[in-house]
Amino acid sequence: MFYQLLGITAIQMEDRFDVSSTDLSTYLELGSVLSQGKTSPHDALVRRYPDLDCANLTTQLAMFDSHQQRGSRHEGDFV
């Protein structure tokens, strides 16, 4: 019984974290947009989400990046 549970869990984990899965690859691309701060290579993906405005998101990501860089130099300013 224990080994059956482990086997089922392993199969479900493989299915969930399969890189070829469209859902996971979509989340990886969205993560790339956030980490790179650029929407340009992923415009079609961003447009699939009506809550995200591509032009505003680009501006917001640039502002976030500049705030993060400034925060790393002046840590005491944000305490």
Secondary structure, DSSP 8 states (H G I E B T S, - for coil): -HHHHHHHHHHHHHHHT-TTSHHHHHHHHHHHHHHHT--GGGHHHHHT-TT--HHHHHHHHHHHHHHHHHHHH-GGGG-
